[in-house]
Structures are given as structure tokens and as C-alpha cells.
């Protein structure tokens, strides 16, 4: 078994031998883009089998392409280094996936679509639903990217909703209010994420029926932004079962020390 170390220096090694080796395995389809939800402490609590795509966030790639375009105060406390993300080998795997996206987007799109197709076939064959989170540590419109690159609308071809027929349940967090507007009422469940300065967008998201995720330092308040607060750490399925609520999250990893306003201290 590979030894896990925690030195963070490797997050900048975008062209290291290890990253390039992992990149080669992705291109050869020996490694997968999607990870099992059991590798995440919260999604492991999901009542549905879950698959997540983890990339290296913000501009942590060889071309400094920002894959979290609305990220601001959340960069420092990013969950990229929380939980298993603190281990070098996990970071290197995420960097390699990001480098494939940055260097060869067509190959990335083809591989991701293939993996989603296989998941959908599994859901159909077992008459089950599988949850899919394409932005574990990014904020891209993969639904549109895959359609533009492959011609396949994975949302319409593979998507379903909680309690409906077998298929894939697509869901994500986002800081892009445009995505909330675009996919409101669709099979793609998006939860808007609070950060200082986007309060007006949070209110708009709530008005559109989306949940809003907010990170709190201590106990969750009963309400925030005029909406009821529910425990968002219970599992990711909470966002599929509710609408127009605040998903209260407890600060984790580096976020515990955040003083930017991203982590809320209710009065």
C-alpha cells in the first residue's frame, strides 16, 4: 500500500514525474476521473452510491487556468487540503486530472463521458440511482462542457431525480449565480455557496428554490438570510431532499482558522 505523507509542497509540482505518470495512466484509461463517494467523510454517509470528480482547485495547475472562477475568500480554507486531501498522493491524483483537463480537454471530456455512461448502465442494470458530483473541488459547467465536446447531453441522457427512475442524480455546489439560474428546475440540483460579498446572490438563489451552503464556526443557528438552517453535514443527500434552505456546514481543515468572513460567527 502506498504511504501517505502530508507535506503540502507537491500541490505546485504540476510537471513532477509522479503527476506525469498518473496523467499517462488517465490517457491510457488505466485510471479513472471519478472517485468513489466513500473516500469523502460526508458523501460516505449518503444513502445513495456516489461518484465525485476531484480536481486541483482555483489556479493550481500548470497554466494557471482558474477552474473556480468565483472563488475568493474560500481559496485559503479550501477543502482541497481537508480530510484525505491533505495527503500528497491524493493531491497528485487531483492535479493529474486537472492537468488532463488543462492540456487535452477533448480527451478529458471523452473519458468523463465514458465513465458516466458506464455508471448509467450500472444504475439501469441494478435498477438503482447513483449520485454524481462533478465539482468536488472545482466550479465548472461540466454538463455544457461535455455536450459541447462530445455532443452528449449527460443530464438528459443519463439524469434522473431523487425518487424517480434509475439513473444518475447530478448535483453540485457552486458560487456562480448564473449556473443557479440556468439549471433551476432541471435534473441538475445546485446548491449556492456563500462567501463575503455575495449576499444578494444568496437571496436570489433562495428565491429560485436553491439551497445555500454556509460554513459556521460553532453551533448552527436556527435561521440565516431569513431561511431555515438544516444540517448540511448530515450527508449530501440533504440538498436533494430540501429546497430554499440554508445548508449549515461546520468549519473543517484550514477553515477552522479562517477569519476572512467565509466562516460565519453568528451573533
Buried (B, 14 or more C-beta within 10 A) or exposed (E): EEEEEEEEEBBEBBEBEBBBEBBEBBBEEEBBBBBEBEBBEBBEBBEBBBBBBBBBBBEBBBEEEBBBEBBBBBBBBBBBBBBBBBBBBBBBBBBBBBBBBBBBEEBBBBBBBBBBBEBBEBBBEEEEBBBBBBBBBBBBBBBBBBBEBBEBEBBEBBBBBBEEEBBBBBBBBBBBBEBBEBBBEBBBBBBBBBBEEBEEBBBBBBEBEBBBBBBBBEEBBEEBBEBEBBEBBBBBBBBBBBEBBBBBBBBBBBBEEBEBEBBBEBE
